[in-house]
Amino acid sequence: MPWPGLLPSFCIQKLFALLPVQVYHAGSTTPFWSPIMSHTAGRHFLQIPGPSTVPERVMRAIDMPVIDHRGPEFAQLGKDVLAGMKRIFKTAGDVVIYPASGTGAWEAALVNTLSPGDTVLMYESGQFATLWKNLALRLGLKPEFISGDWRHGADPAAIEARLLEDKAHAIKAVCVVHNETSTGATSRIGEVRKAIDRAKHPALFMVDTISGLGSIDYRHDEWGVDVTVAGSQKGLMLPPGLSFNAISAKALAACKTAKLPCSYWSWEEMLAPNRTGFFPYTPATNLLYGLREALRMLEEEGLDHVFARHQRHAEAARRAVNAWGLEILCQNPAEYSPVLTAVLMPAGHSEVAFRKVVLERFNMSLGSGLGKIADKVFRIGHLGDFNDLTLMATLAGVEMGLELAGVPHKKGGVAAAMDYLTGAKTAARAAKAA
Ligand SMILES: Cc1ncc(COP(=O)(O)O)c(C=O)c1O
């Protein structure tokens, strides 16, 4: 007979034990009513390619009383984050911040600049490019989709060839995903710009860098991008819920004649109050506190250092994958993503089953295969607030998971990554000493 104080818990256990389905804590193999082992020790490893882990500093910045979004304190916050985001986008032009996920900012880019029936040229780099194309279709645009194999970034030559054919300039915008989060392939945005210029085509150039900004070098002005779309939950190290448009003067001018219905997303409505730091509607105040702190962190580390750190961890992750004898999805080394590595499962093996083992045994989430490559690919996120030991723990979880899930592989991926990380450091020290 249990103690009287434990009676309710005891009864609940017995009741649930009678049910055919057991209920578990996320990431745990312990039924949630278990009074003895109800705690999962250690932290969850969120190694999906965004949302990324939110650093303590950012969490503490968010954990503040909500302030009056029409008062002077907010005006300063608004000005700080808008100015800071311009530095991250590397633009002298306008930036707007939406209380929305990245999909909202995709829609904003299109509805502010285009009219019903306009043709937009898009490139099938993967699942996110496909979703943006579907969104354009639903808005009443005519997307032309240059097909891709989901193993490369957008091909500047194919874009140039299609634009050269378009003598009547029916194509009003070229839309490219910078870091295709579903495949781990990046697109060479500067080269796409040059391709558009070589074709002497007036189309607007729109880029999704939702999973690139704050992790991979990005230059809105230098690359002549008209609208850049970004989100908060990846390289900016924030929770999901904010998204951004960086806007060129040409895009702002297109806004004057665009006929797609546009109200909540309207740049003009947003930009007028933004001049004094305010928003036309209630902003996501506490996420903006977090954004201000995340911007400080990125700038304290230095953007170039942040980008180099991502490159280095991505290289170490690829060395691990190669040592395991598994295949990296992206086939062009010049397009390898610094943010994530997508790995092909050996034929006949399920990534869903593999990731389940990793989650249940090691409390680590890896990215799933999306769209056409569902159950064929898993993705290792190595972005945001991430260091050598975070990478090593992540790779150890993958290597142990491969073993436990019975996925054929060679040992030594973790060791290969460690060799790279320590070797790179030794080389850097030797160069400094010389
Ligand atoms: C490249 C890319 N584009 C668009 C999106 C969609 O953004 P959201 O899910 O924030 O709406 C994502 C989300 O992961 C993404 O990675």
Ligand as a Chemical Component Dictionary entry (heavy atoms), coordinates in Angstrom:
data_LIG
# 
_chem_comp.id                   LIG 
_chem_comp.type                 NON-POLYMER 
_chem_comp.pdbx_formal_charge   0 
_chem_comp.three_letter_code    LIG 
# 
loop_
_chem_comp_atom.comp_id 
_chem_comp_atom.atom_id 
_chem_comp_atom.alt_atom_id 
_chem_comp_atom.type_symbol 
_chem_comp_atom.charge 
_chem_comp_atom.model_Cartn_x 
_chem_comp_atom.model_Cartn_y 
_chem_comp_atom.model_Cartn_z 
_chem_comp_atom.pdbx_ordinal 
LIG C1 C1 C 0 15.034 28.792 -46.575 1  
LIG C2 C2 C 0 13.704 28.902 -45.882 2  
LIG N1 N1 N 0 12.733 29.613 -46.458 3  
LIG C3 C3 C 0 11.537 29.746 -45.883 4  
LIG C4 C4 C 0 11.246 29.149 -44.678 5  
LIG C5 C5 C 0 9.889  29.295 -44.079 6  
LIG O1 O1 O 0 9.999  30.090 -42.939 7  
LIG P1 P1 P 0 8.968  29.963 -41.722 8  
LIG O2 O2 O 0 8.856  28.518 -41.394 9  
LIG O3 O3 O 0 9.622  30.781 -40.648 10 
LIG O4 O4 O 0 7.685  30.538 -42.176 11 
LIG C6 C6 C 0 12.224 28.394 -44.038 12 
LIG C7 C7 C 0 11.953 27.732 -42.761 13 
LIG O5 O5 O 0 12.697 26.930 -42.266 14 
LIG C8 C8 C 0 13.492 28.274 -44.663 15 
LIG O6 O6 O 0 14.459 27.560 -44.077 16 
# 
loop_
_chem_comp_bond.comp_id 
_chem_comp_bond.atom_id_1 
_chem_comp_bond.atom_id_2 
_chem_comp_bond.value_order 
_chem_comp_bond.pdbx_ordinal 
LIG C1 C2 SING 1  
LIG C2 N1 SING 2  
LIG C2 C8 DOUB 3  
LIG N1 C3 DOUB 4  
LIG C3 C4 SING 5  
LIG C4 C5 SING 6  
LIG C4 C6 DOUB 7  
LIG C5 O1 SING 8  
LIG O1 P1 SING 9  
LIG P1 O2 DOUB 10 
LIG P1 O3 SING 11 
LIG P1 O4 SING 12 
LIG C6 C7 SING 13 
LIG C6 C8 SING 14 
LIG C7 O5 DOUB 15 
LIG C8 O6 SING 16 
# 
